[in-house]
Amino acid sequence: MDSREYACVKSGLDLFSVSPVQPGIEESSFAEIHPVATLSDKTPIEFYESGSGEHYLDLAHTLLHLQVKVKKKNGQSITATDQVAPINYLLYTLFSECSITLNDKQVSSQANHAYRSIFDALLSPKAVQDSILTSGLFCKDTASKHDSIDPTLVGDNANDGLKIRYGICKDSRLIDMMGPLHFDLGNQSKCLINSVNLRAKLERSKDYFALMAVLQEFKIITQYASLFVRKVKVAPSIAIAHEVALNKGVIKMPIRRTEVKSFALSSGIQSITISNAFIGQLPI
C-alpha cells in the first residue's frame, strides 16, 4: 500500500452499528387550505393559514390543487368544432403573479409568475417533464410550432403539445391539476416557525393569455382550488430551544430570489443595451 492510503471496510460488514435517529420531528401531515373568498374568474385566489398552534410549516412541500374548465364566454360548454386549448403548464401559467405574506408583511412577489414557472419546467430533465410535470398539464409544444392554434393539423405541421391539451379540455371536461407552488421561500429546506401567519395570493392571467384560439370567445372557469401545506410537529425540547434563541436573535432563512423582468423592444433591431436591468441588490 502507498503511505498515503488507508484501509476501509464496506458498510455491509459493519454489523454492530445502528443507524442514527432523528428525534427533532415527531410527526408530519398535510393540511388542505381553502380560499378565503368565493372563487371568481376575475378576482385573485387567496389562501390563509394561521400560525397559531404548535405545528411548523414545511414550505418546500406546499402543493397547489386546481380544477378548471374551458367554456364559452356565455357559459355554454365548448364543442368538438371549437378550436381552443390551454397554453402549456396551465397550473402555473394561469396565474400572472404570486405573492407571499408572513404576518402581514409581504416577503415575495413575482409579477411574471407564468414565465418563471414555464422556464423552470423547460429547464427540467426530460424524465421529469414526461412524468411529474404532467400533473400540472405540461405538454411540451413542438419546436417552431408554438404559435400554432389549430389542433386538427397533422404531420410536420402539427403542434403535438397543443393536440394533447385540446383533447384534455374538449367538451368542457374537468381539468384536474396539482403540483408544488413556485415561490422563493419554497425553494429552501428550513421550516417556518409557529406563530407566523401565512398568506398566499394568486392573480389570474387574462383569458386571452391562458388560451390558444382563433377567436377570443372562450374563458377558463375555476371550479375548485385548494392549497396543501405540510405541518410538522417538532419535539418540545426543540420548540423550547427555538423560543429561547428568539430572545437573543432573529430567525434566518437564506433564499435564492428568482426574478423575471420584461422589456419592450422595437421590431427590427439587431442589438440593444438595457441600462439598469437590475436595480438594488445584484445577483451573485
N, C-alpha and C positions, 0 to 999 in steps of 0.2 A: 504493500500500500504506500501511496505517496504520503509524505509527512503532513500535508495539508488535508488529507482525507480523514474521515471519522466514520465509525461503524454506526449502523442504524438497524432497526428491526421493523418489519412490516406490521401495520396495525392489526392484521389478522392474528398475529402472535401475542398481542398484548391482551392476555386473558384475565388479568386481575384488576384492571382499572375500570371505573364506572364512568358513564357519560355525565357531563355537568348538567345541573338542573337550574332552570331559570325561574326563580320564585317571585320575581317582581310583578308579573302579570298573572293574576289568578284566573281570570276568565274574560272572554270577549264575545260579543254578539252584534248582529246588525239590527238597527232600528230604522223603520221606514218613516220618513217625514213627508207630510203632505203640504201642498201650497197653502199659504196663509190667506189667500183670497180665491174666489171662483175663477176658473180658467177662462181666458178670453183670447181671441186671436189678435187683439190689438194692444193688450197690456202685458207687462213683463210677468214672468213666473218667479215667485219669491218664496224661499224656504227659510224657516227659522227654527233653530234648535237651542233651547235654553241650557245654560251651563250649570244649572242647579243639580245637586246630587253628587255622588261620589265617582262617577264614571269620567274617564278621559276620552277624548276623541282621536281616533287614528285617521287623520285626514288623507293619508295615502291610499286608503281603501274606500273613498267616497264614490258612490255609484249613482248615476242618473238613469231613471226609468221613464220612458216616454211611449205613449200610444197615440198615433195620429192617423188621420185620413185625408186623402186628397179629394176635394169636391169642387163643384162649380160654384161660382160666386153667389148664385141664387140658392145655394144649399142643396141642390139636387146631386145625386151620385153621378160620377163620370161613367161613360160607356166605353165599349171597345173601340169606337170610332174617334174618341178623344185622344189626341196625341200629346200626352203630358206625362212627365215623370219628375221625381225629385232630383235635386243635384246630389252629387256624391257625398257620402258620410253625413247623412241628414241629421243624425242625433246631435251633432255639434254645429254643422253649418246652418241649422235652423235658427241659431242664435247669433246675433251680431255683437253682443257684449256680455261678459260675465264679471260680476263684481262680488267681492267677498268682504264682509264686515265683521269685525270682532269687537264686542262690547261697544257698538255704535260708532266704531272708528273704522273707516274703510282702509283696508290693508292692500288690496289689489283690485285693479280694474283693467280689463282687456277690451279695448274698443274694437279690435279686429279679431274677435274670438273665432269666427268662422275660418279665417285664413290661417290663424295659428294652429287650429285643430287639423286642418287638411294638410298642412306642412308636416305636422307630427306623424300623420298617417302615411304620407307618401315617403317619408324618410325611414319608416319602419321596415323590417325584413319582410320579404315576400311571404314567408310562412305565417307571420303574424297578420298580414293583410288578408290572407286567404282563410284565416280561422277566427281569431279573436275579434278583429275589427269588423267582421261581417255582422256582428250583433248591433253595430251602430249604423248599419246599411252602407258599409263601404264596399263599393263595387267599382273597381278601377276602370276609368274611361280608357278607350282605345287611343293610342298615341295619334296625334294630329286630327282626331275626330271629336275633340272636347266640345266643340260648338254645334255638333250635330243634334238636332232636336226631333228627328224622325226615327222612332223606334222600329219602324217597319223595314228599314233598309237592311240588306243582307250582303254577305261577301265582304270585299275590301272597303265598301262604303259604310259599313255598319259600325256603330259605337256599342261594343258589347256590354259595357257597364250600364249604359242608358237602357238597353233592352232588358237587362235583368231587373233594374229598378222599375221599369214600366210594367213588367209582369207582376211585380210585387204589389204595386199600388192600383192596378186597373180595377175597374168596377167599384172603386172606393173601398177597397179592402182595408182592414185594420192593419197598420204597420206597427209592430211591437219592437222597440229598440231598448238596449241597455248597454251601459259602458261607464268607465271611470270619468269623473268630471275633470276637465282640464283647467287647472289653476295652479299658480306657483307654489302655494302652501301645500298642495297635494303632491308635489314632487320631492318632498323631503320626508324622512322617516320619523321625526320626532312627534310625539303625541301632543295634543292640545289639552292643557290642564283644565280641571273643572272650574266652575265659577266664571267661565268665559262664554258669552253668548255668541252663537254663530249665525250669520245671515248670508244667504247666497241669493243673488238676483240675476236672472237671465232675461236679457232683452231680445225680443223676437226680431228676426230678419224680415224684410219685406217679402211678400209672396212672389214678386217678380224676380227676386234674387234666389229664392229657395226652390223654384220650379222652372223646368225647361219645357216651354211650349211655344207654339207659333203665336197664339192669341193669349192675351192676359185675361182669361176668363175663369181662372181656377184659383183656389186658395187651399191652405193647409189648416185643418181644424185639429186642435189638440183635445183628444178625448180623455187622456189620463196622464198625470205626471206625479212623480214622487222622487225623493232623494233618500238613498240608503247610506247611513253613516255607521261606521264600526265603533261601538262603545267598548271601552277597555276598563276593567276593574283591576286596579293596582293593589298591591299589598299595603295594609295600613302603615307599616313601617316606612314604605317609600313615600306615601302621601304625607306623612308627618314630616319626613325629611325635606320634602319639597316646600312645605309651609314654613319651616324654619329657614330654608335658603331664601325664600321670597322676602323675608325680613331684612336680608343683607344685600340683595341684588335683584336683578330682573331676569326673566327667562329669555334665553337667546335661541332663536330658531333660524339659522342661516338658510337662505333660499337663493335659487338662481332665477332671476327675473327673465321672463321671455316677453319681448315686445315686438309687435309687428306694426310698422308705420307705412302709410301710403302717401304718395306724392303725385301731383298732377303734372303730366308731361305733354308737351305739344307733339303732334304727329309729325313724322318725317325727320326728326332729329337723330343724329348718329351718336352723339355723346353729350353728356351733361354733368355738371358738377353741382352736387347738392350741399349747400352750406348748412351747418348746424343740424345735421341729420340726427345727432344725439345731443340733447340738452340736459345738463345736470350731471349726474353720476354716469361715468363712462364704463362700458363693459371691459372686463379684464381679458 
